[in-house]
Amino acid sequence: MQPSSMDGHTLFEPLEPRLLLSTTIFSEGFEGSFPGAWTVNVSQGRRWGEAMVDSHGGWQSAHCAVTQYGTETNNYVNNMNSTLTRTVNLAAYDEATLSFWYSMNAEPGYDGLTLKVNGAVAGSDMSGGTGRWGQVQVSLDAYCGQSSVTLQFQFTSDYSGVPLGYSGVWLDDVVLTATEAGPPADPDDQLIEAAFKDGIPFQATGAIDPDTDVDMYVFPVEAGDTVGFDIDRLSGTLDAYLRLFDDFGNELASNNSALAPGETTPSNDPYLRYTFAAAGWYCLGVSAAGNTAYDPDSGDGDMPGGSTGQYFLDAQFALGGADVSLYEVELDPWGEFLLPGGILAGFYCSFQNDGPLALNAAPYVIDLYLSTDQVITATDTLIGQHRETLSLPSGLGASHGLTISVTVPGSLASGTYYVGGHIRSESDIADPDDTNNWICGNAVLLTVPTPGDADCDGDVDLDDFVLLKQNFGNAAAFWDMGDFDSDKDVDLDDFVILKQNFGTTLAAPAARTDDLLAEPVEPLVRRIRRRLHQDGPRTGGAILDVLRTARLVMPRG
């Protein structure tokens, strides 16, 4: 159930209204020097001018028509087109209203007053006689945002029908008001307004707009919970900033652009990881990076953030770094040996969780090396690499296996090699124990024979000559048939290779504690079965109990 309060703070209140700042742009009663800020034109010897005959407020009004010299007259004349014009700036406003009072005695339907805004007629028809003062209000909202808006009162008459006595139009108390919208009230920039989340994990999509905007999220945790808060920008230019608060608004942590687990490319997206010492309600604030000092309790103190846009928030448990170890490297049951410079497919690798648990430490990278001894280090020959994006299995000792294809260097010299490897996490959470990330080179033993050694017994001798002779002319041959230059033909080129290396003996590798190499070396193995586990799952740091011996052929020269 959603709480109604949080340690004395009410979590809900009515949303703040949008604050509108009303401004009077001008108020004209025509009491001063005429025409003031207005411009007039002369038509048929008449124009707009000040008059004391009639007014709505004060002593004077604007009358059309007076003589072109400003002398007040009793009436207007036929065929008039006289204007009273003023230009205003509405660039900073969202709403605007023009109001004015007028009184008129003119020929109905033919002579009268028209209001124009930027040349377009605004408001209703005003002709004939009102007999008294009336007020008109016209919305100018459509012109807000424009820096030059022309207001024009136009009096026109046709060729006949001027009324007797005082006639024309009197204009007074013209007022233009506008509302400048202040920053929109932020409905969720305080602890009491924060969006409610019922626990970890949670996800949310939001937007920072305008750049002073702040989004707040309130959520509960238990003591000892470690949570990672990750922001990813969805649109716009948003450079987001995260702030974490307790329920009294005290800042606990903040972040601008740290990489989340699994991320490798720097960006403006923040990641914040925090371990909560006490259970309770906490609040996360999302803002633009320039707005980092706002008050989470009052919502005051916003500064221009410098960017806007949509974001995705992902809050997940972060359980700490995993002690990952590579404990096995062996030949895949279907692996095949090809020439150096080609692909040596089928190395089966296993790695496991030696604790503590961590589901978020992926991805992992496994590096495989060739070494002339059983100690595998980064200075050995890197032959393969695999990036695994699956999360590490949970549970102490839980393991995961995969098969990796590797490239054997073409410059590899004849000799005996060991294969081992190293595992590393790309997570920003460090492995608490790197000492067991390496597996020594005792998983697979590779022998690279001397060119000409068809039977792979370590000697280039008559037995190899016999094999070459028996297969001479074979156009679909392999190394063990005498095709030493790997062109699929057993021919004179292969005979030359055998002759050049005749009598060569490949030195045996150093003896090992299990004395495996004392056993006879088998002929060329093209497919080697992976060791079958007879004793159940491996534990951390375990090694192969049986070493597999294989041969890797070398090309001519």
Buried (B, 14 or more C-beta within 10 A) or exposed (E): EEBEEBEEBEBEEEEBEEEEEEEEBBEBBBBEEBBBEBEBEBBBEBBBBBBEEBBBEEEBBBBBBBEBEBEBBEBBBBEBEBBBBBBBEBEEBBBBBBBBBBBBBBBEEBBBBBBBBBEEEBBEEBBBBBEEBEEBEBEBBBBBEBEEBEBBBBBBBEEEEBBEEBBBBBBBBBBBBBBBBEEBEBBBBBBBBBBBBEEBEBEBEBBBBBBBBBBBBBBBBEEEBBBBBBBBBEEBEBBBBBBBBBBEBEEBBBBBBBBBBBBEEEBBBBBBBBEBEEEBBBBBBBBBBBBBEBBBBEBEBBBEBEBBBBBBBBBBBBBBBBBBBBBBBBBBBEBBBBBBBBBBBBBBBBBBBBBEBBBBBBBBEBBBBBBBBBEBEEEBBBBBBBEBEEBBBEEEEBBBEEBBBBBBEEEBEBBBBBBBBBBBBBBBBEBBBBEBBBBBBBBBBBBBBBBBBBBBBBBBBEEBBEBBEEBBEBEEBBBBBBBBBBBEBBBEEBBBBBEBBBEBEBEEBEEEEEEBBEEEBEEBBBEBEBBEEEEEEBEBEBBBEEBBBBBBBBBBE
